[in-house]
Amino acid sequence: MKKTAAYFDRDFWHHLILIIVLTLGIILFYFFSFSRLFRFTIGFSLAVFYVLWGIIHHKLDGDLHFKNVVEYIFIALLAVVILGGMLI
């Protein structure tokens, strides 16, 4: 696949959306420091968003494969397990 300027421009916006949402999640995580349940819910929601973002990103790029989906799911599960362990 030839990578054109339009590809890099679209890729930039995809990653900018990811960074904005993850940053918002970190800010919410800080503001809800009084509740472990809210923090876990925020972390779980970010993990779900990360998986969905990865699937959509690769689908739009035309290189969505099963191994990509599994990788995103495992990374998100790892993050949720670590977060859950920290909050218990």
Buried (B, 14 or more C-beta within 10 A) or exposed (E): EEEEEEEEEBBEEBEEBBEEBBEEBEEBBEEBEEEEEBBBEBBBEBBEBBBEBBBEBBEEBEEBEEEBBEEBBEBBEEBBEEBEEEEE
